[in-house]
Amino acid sequence: MYSDSFAGHRQRPPVRRIKALAVRGLLALLLPALSGCESSAPPVPASPFVQGGAAFPDDWPFTTDTPPVTARGGMVATTDEYASRVGVDMLAAGGNAVDAAVATGLALAVVNPEAGNLGGGGFMMVRLADGTVHALDHREKAPMAATRDMYLDDAGNVTDRSVVGHLSAGVPGSVAGLWEAHRRFGVLPWGDVVEPAIHLARGFEVTVRFVSTLDAAQDRIRGFPASARVFLPGDAVPAIGATFAQPELAGVLVRLRDEGPDDFYRGETARLIVAEMERGDGIMTLEDLDRYEAVWRDPVSFDYRGHTVHSMPPPSSGGVTMAAIANMVERWDLAALGWNSADAVHVMAESFRRAYADRNEYLADPDFVDMPLAELTSEDYAERRAATISMDRATPSSEVRPGLETVLDESHTTHYSVVDGDGNAVAVTTSINSWFGGRVVVDGAGFFLNNTMDDFAAKPGTPNQFGLVQGERNAVAGEKRMLSAMSPTIVEGADGALLLVTGTPGGATIITTVLQTIFNVVDHGMNAVQAVHAPRVHHQHLPDQVFFEHRGLSESAVRTLRDRGHTVREREPGPPDAYFTGGMSGDVQLIMVMPDGSLAGWSDPRRGGLAVGYRE
């Protein structure tokens, strides 16, 4: 029934499988799984994308010849094996891709607490088998009492209150979003898709991945007693192989199963959230929770070399910024330049630089500001921006300003991808922002709250925790949604058929990572594994640096880029932090539809997830 391949260079974690027993969602207790059945796909020829001798660096840790996971009945790719198997079990129980995505998201809230969440928010892209595309915004909102300068001290300097503690939390949107997606497109009963997460919350076997993230963050978690009590029982990180139970979270999920989102936004869980706010001098109220709604928005869709890319509109900056970058990059033949050659990286970095300058100036919550989206994504604008790119020298970011003449009239994340056997596809990126959000666990509810208030411009013109320097349009205001880089993305081939479902965490690097994954497939002919394994680069206008993953560029490419005036910075290897693990960035979950209609999937080895295929 299942095909899977552990896409990681770390030790394979212990596995238990939740097995679907009936359409009514009666689920067995977690049972030890048999060893995963590896994909029977033949080995992939090494580096078929080589252009002019370019290939992955010799000491790059990820291979080009590992076969992807393949299946015909459906595919789920996430950062955690438990969650991937929950999603595939929903497909096996007769659910569609949306049922699987909702169940997967709830499972991640249990087994991936640093990013999977009930206390955060995100974005969902849905492409139905009939070709219609839908974008769901369940991004957090600022509490009504939020004010523009609430994170500044008396001297006007930015404090850490937007990053740590109760004031850093926006009104959570995840529960409303998952409910709304299921209400509109799900086919299984709501209780069925919640049930697997309840079983996981009652106890799952601790994995290497779960321990590694808690171990890295334990000192920060200890600063909040309720957080330490839940996630550091006995004042220690749980041992690998031990059973980790979260009874308070299980209680929240049981109420969610039985009462839907009413409990979370108006009932017992809402009261627990507000009581936590009052303990920590937060400002979120019952009225804030009661007023929250997820919103369907029009997707951003653009052409790239005959392919159609669908992604999120504002308050996500992903779709607009990717369109602006792709429209510029399309002026050059990346394949002819050579994969990750100095010329190719130069073109990408210069395009990234210009698009991020516009992103940081113009984009924000569409319910609060007008934005020139049509101009930013137009071919004419891309032509003007691309004309300023010289192949001989880097353009200093101090010389790259937002490019429109229009004057507007107003003042730890995770991703998962799902495709079902009928061709319905879902891409979801969800977040509590930093690892473990603001480190605040709701006492009595057992989940972390987000710290996405830091995604506002706490002081316009001052960098946030990801180094993004954003403008006045993204300043803090009550009930406003903060700008995001989350970019769940669906790509159609030249024939209009589904081709890719992809996305990643990574803060400011999300947009460039997703787009490079698309370039890897469309321009360089990579398969699912190669597109995910390939080294990545990044530029975000400010700071004025080209970042590349540890050992990810050749010495000659780095030397040439520096000769052209780029400041080039290699990410340093070391212990994991919120977005860069051992000098790496991103955690792509990719599903590709092959010419014969079968599915090929892969989960990024940078964090050790799992793609699981369903064989009907």
Salt bridges, closest charged atoms under 4 A:
ASP4 OD1 - ARG12 NH2 3.76
ASP4 OD2 - ARG85 NH2 2.81
GLU81 OE2 - ARG12 NH2 3.64
GLU81 OE2 - ARG85 NH2 2.98
ASP99 OD1 - HIS182 NE2 3.51
GLU114 OE2 - ARG209 NH1 2.84
ASP137 OD2 - ARG297 NE 2.79
ASP137 OD1 - ARG481 NH1 3.61
GLU140 OE1 - ARG139 NH1 3.37
ASP149 OD1 - ARG148 NH1 2.77
GLU180 OE2 - ARG183 NH2 2.64
GLU195 OE2 - HIS199 NE2 3.54
GLU195 OE1 - ARG257 NH1 3.14
GLU205 OE1 - ARG16 NE 3.19
ASP219 OD1 - ARG222 NH1 3.26
ASP235 OD1 - ARG222 NE 2.76
GLU248 OE2 - ARG229 NH1 3.21
ASP258 OD1 - ARG257 NE 2.75
ASP262 OD1 - ARG266 NH2 2.86
ASP263 OD1 - ARG255 NE 3.19
GLU268 OE1 - ARG271 NH2 3.54
GLU276 OE2 - HIS166 NE2 2.82
GLU276 OE1 - ARG279 NH2 2.88
ASP290 OD1 - ARG266 NH1 3.19
ASP343 OD1 - ARG564 NH2 2.45
GLU350 OE2 - ARG353 NH2 2.68
GLU350 OE1 - ARG354 NH1 2.95
GLU350 OE2 - HIS566 NE2 3.99
ASP358 OD1 - ARG385 NH2 3.34
GLU361 OE2 - ARG473 NH1 3.04
ASP367 OD2 - ARG297 NH2 3.19
GLU379 OE1 - ARG331 NH1 2.82
GLU383 OE1 - ARG331 NH2 2.93
GLU399 OE1 - ARG393 NH2 3.90
GLU410 OE2 - ARG473 NE 2.62
ASP443 OD1 - ARG229 NH2 2.64
ASP455 OD2 - ARG139 NH2 2.56
GLU472 OE1 - ARG148 NH2 2.74
GLU479 OE1 - ARG291 NH2 2.92
GLU492 OE2 - ARG127 NE 2.75
GLU492 OE1 - HIS310 NE2 3.27
ASP523 OD1 - ARG305 NE 2.46
ASP544 OD1 - ARG353 NH1 2.59
ASP544 OD1 - HIS539 NE2 3.17
GLU549 OE2 - ARG606 NE 2.80
GLU570 OE2 - HIS550 ND1 2.99
ASP596 OD2 - ARG72 NH2 3.18
ASP604 OD2 - ARG536 NH2 2.82
ASP604 OD1 - ARG606 NH1 2.85
